[in-house]
Amino acid sequence: PIDDAIGQVHKSRTITRNIKEQLSTLGLQEVINYGLTSAKNAKRYNLLFKNVAKEISLLMPLSEDKSTLRLGLTGSLLDTLKYNQARKATELAYFETSNIYFNNQAGDLTEKSLLSAMFSGLYSYRFDTKEEYFDYFLVKGILDTVFTNLNIDFTYMPLNADHKILHPKRSAWILWKDNVVGIIGQLHPKIAQEEDLDEVFLFEISLSE
């Protein structure tokens, strides 16, 4: 049949593409990681949906470390960073966008689109000779630059003092329209020590909110 309708790209895809382009321009490398992880890491690195998400596991996984759908992207990015730091890379800045899936409290399948980024070492984006290393404020500046260009202004709220994954004094919840949509900060020193890593900074945001 003859149809004069013109196809269009969905707004969410346009926004995600814009975010990717901006992050790449700011010196980050995009990575794509496996969607399965261990049940332990799925729970440990579920930073945004702890009270609402029940993990989904395979009935017959090939291995325990690839048995459960991940509930966040931070654990996968941490593996990527650890692999490259072990090979003496000193300029580490990665991001990933991906969907995650879980059962909500009512038992319904839920899909969320996430953006996560991780940083460690020297920031290689600078064109002058001054050395600049990643810290909380540099990472926050990158995040604000990207989303301000999309006319989205975030506010920030301190974490609880007993947070197990991020440094409680160098981390914050990310709020948009008074709702928590993400988290930003420094990886907890205990985890960095366990993984034999230097200081690591990250953010993770739900693009579905």
C-alpha positions as CSV (number, residue, x, y, z in Angstrom):
1,P,0.0,0.0,0.0
2,I,1.0,3.6,-0.6
3,D,2.0,5.4,2.6
4,D,3.4,8.9,2.8
5,A,4.2,8.7,6.5
6,I,7.8,9.7,7.3
7,G,9.6,7.7,9.9
8,Q,11.2,9.5,12.8
9,V,13.7,8.6,15.4
10,H,12.2,8.4,18.9
11,K,13.1,11.3,21.2
12,S,14.8,9.0,23.7
13,R,17.2,7.7,21.0
14,T,18.0,11.2,19.9
15,I,18.8,12.2,23.5
16,T,21.0,9.1,24.1
17,R,22.9,9.8,20.8
18,N,23.4,13.4,21.8
19,I,24.8,12.3,25.2
20,K,27.2,9.8,23.6
21,E,28.5,12.3,21.2
22,Q,29.1,14.9,24.0
23,L,30.9,12.4,26.2
24,S,33.1,11.2,23.3
25,T,33.9,14.9,22.6
26,L,34.9,15.3,26.2
27,G,37.5,12.5,25.9
28,L,35.5,9.4,27.1
29,Q,35.6,6.1,25.4
30,E,32.4,4.1,24.9
31,V,32.4,0.5,25.9
32,I,29.9,-2.3,25.5
33,N,29.8,-5.0,28.3
34,Y,28.1,-8.3,28.7
35,G,24.6,-8.1,30.2
36,L,25.1,-11.0,32.6
37,T,27.1,-11.0,35.8
38,S,27.2,-13.0,39.1
39,A,24.3,-12.9,41.5
40,K,26.6,-11.4,44.1
41,N,27.8,-8.5,41.9
42,A,24.2,-7.9,40.5
43,K,23.1,-7.1,44.1
44,R,26.3,-5.4,45.1
45,Y,26.4,-2.9,42.3
46,N,22.6,-2.2,42.2
47,L,23.1,1.5,43.0
48,L,19.7,2.9,42.0
49,F,17.0,0.3,42.5
50,K,17.9,-1.5,45.7
51,N,14.4,-1.3,47.2
52,V,12.4,-2.1,44.1
53,A,14.4,-4.6,42.0
54,K,14.5,-8.3,42.2
55,E,17.2,-9.8,40.0
56,I,16.5,-12.2,37.2
57,S,18.7,-15.3,37.0
58,L,19.2,-17.9,34.2
59,L,17.8,-21.4,34.8
60,M,20.9,-23.1,33.4
61,P,23.8,-20.6,33.3
62,L,27.1,-21.6,31.7
63,S,29.0,-20.2,34.7
64,E,28.2,-18.6,38.0
65,D,29.8,-15.3,37.0
66,K,27.4,-15.0,34.1
67,S,24.2,-16.3,35.8
68,T,22.2,-13.1,36.5
69,L,21.1,-10.0,34.6
70,R,22.9,-7.0,35.9
71,L,21.0,-4.4,37.9
72,G,23.4,-1.6,37.0
73,L,26.4,-0.8,34.8
74,T,28.9,0.1,37.5
75,G,30.2,-3.4,38.1
76,S,30.9,-4.0,34.4
77,L,32.7,-0.7,34.0
78,L,34.8,-1.5,37.1
79,D,35.9,-4.8,35.5
80,T,36.8,-2.8,32.3
81,L,38.8,-0.2,34.3
82,K,40.6,-2.9,36.4
83,Y,41.6,-4.8,33.2
84,N,43.1,-1.7,31.6
85,Q,44.8,-0.4,34.8
86,A,46.5,-3.7,35.3
87,R,48.0,-3.2,31.8
88,K,49.5,0.2,33.0
89,A,46.9,2.4,31.3
90,T,46.9,5.8,33.1
91,E,44.2,7.8,31.3
92,L,41.0,5.9,32.1
93,A,37.6,7.4,31.2
94,Y,34.8,5.1,30.0
95,F,31.0,5.3,29.6
96,E,28.3,2.8,28.7
97,T,24.6,3.1,27.9
98,S,22.4,0.0,28.2
99,N,19.1,-1.3,29.3
100,I,18.7,-3.4,32.4
101,Y,15.8,-5.7,33.4
102,F,14.4,-6.8,36.7
103,N,11.2,-7.8,38.4
104,N,9.6,-5.1,40.5
105,Q,7.9,-5.5,43.9
106,A,4.7,-6.6,42.1
107,G,6.6,-9.2,40.1
108,D,6.2,-7.3,36.8
109,L,9.1,-7.2,34.4
110,T,10.7,-3.8,34.4
111,E,13.1,-2.2,31.9
112,K,15.3,0.8,32.6
113,S,17.8,2.7,30.4
114,L,21.0,3.6,32.2
115,L,24.0,5.7,31.6
116,S,27.2,5.0,33.6
117,A,30.7,6.4,33.4
118,M,33.9,5.7,35.3
119,F,37.1,7.7,35.6
120,S,40.6,7.2,37.1
121,G,44.0,8.7,36.6
122,L,44.9,11.5,34.3
123,Y,42.4,13.5,32.3
124,S,43.7,13.4,28.7
125,Y,41.2,15.9,27.2
126,R,43.2,19.0,28.0
127,F,45.2,20.5,25.2
128,D,47.6,22.5,27.3
129,T,50.5,21.0,29.2
130,K,48.9,21.2,32.7
131,E,48.3,17.8,34.2
132,E,44.8,17.3,35.7
133,Y,43.7,14.2,37.5
134,F,40.1,13.1,38.0
135,D,38.3,14.1,41.2
136,Y,34.7,14.6,42.3
137,F,34.4,18.1,41.0
138,L,35.9,17.3,37.6
139,V,33.6,14.4,37.1
140,K,30.6,16.5,38.2
141,G,31.7,19.2,35.7
142,I,31.6,16.7,32.9
143,L,28.2,15.5,33.9
144,D,26.8,19.0,34.2
145,T,28.2,20.1,30.9
146,V,26.5,17.3,29.0
147,F,23.1,17.7,30.6
148,T,23.1,21.5,30.7
149,N,23.4,21.3,26.9
150,L,20.2,19.3,26.9
151,N,18.5,21.9,29.1
152,I,18.5,19.6,32.1
153,D,19.8,21.0,35.4
154,F,20.6,18.6,38.2
155,T,20.7,19.2,41.9
156,Y,22.7,17.1,44.4
157,M,22.1,15.6,47.8
158,P,24.7,14.1,50.1
159,L,24.8,10.3,50.5
160,N,24.1,8.5,53.8
161,A,27.3,8.1,55.9
162,D,27.1,4.3,55.8
163,H,27.1,3.9,52.0
164,K,29.0,0.7,51.2
165,I,29.9,1.3,47.5
166,L,30.8,5.0,47.3
167,H,32.8,7.3,49.6
168,P,30.2,9.0,51.8
169,K,32.1,12.3,52.0
170,R,32.8,12.5,48.3
171,S,29.5,11.4,46.7
172,A,26.0,12.5,46.2
173,W,22.6,11.6,44.9
174,I,21.6,13.2,41.6
175,L,18.2,14.8,41.6
176,W,16.0,16.1,38.7
177,K,12.7,17.8,39.6
178,D,13.3,16.7,43.2
179,N,13.4,13.0,42.2
180,V,16.6,10.8,42.6
181,V,17.7,9.8,39.1
182,G,21.3,8.9,39.7
183,I,24.4,8.8,41.9
184,I,27.9,10.3,41.6
185,G,31.1,10.1,43.5
186,Q,34.2,8.3,44.5
187,L,34.4,4.5,44.7
188,H,34.7,3.5,48.4
189,P,38.4,3.2,49.4
190,K,37.7,-0.3,50.8
191,I,36.5,-1.5,47.5
192,A,39.3,0.2,45.6
193,Q,41.8,-1.5,48.0
194,E,40.1,-4.9,47.5
195,E,40.4,-4.5,43.7
196,D,43.9,-3.1,43.8
197,L,42.8,0.2,42.1
198,D,43.8,3.8,42.4
199,E,41.1,6.4,43.2
200,V,38.0,5.8,41.0
201,F,35.2,8.2,40.3
202,L,31.9,7.4,38.7
203,F,28.3,8.4,38.0
204,E,25.2,6.3,37.1
205,I,21.9,7.8,35.9
206,S,18.6,6.4,34.9
207,L,17.6,7.9,31.5
208,S,14.1,6.4,31.9
209,E,13.0,8.9,34.6
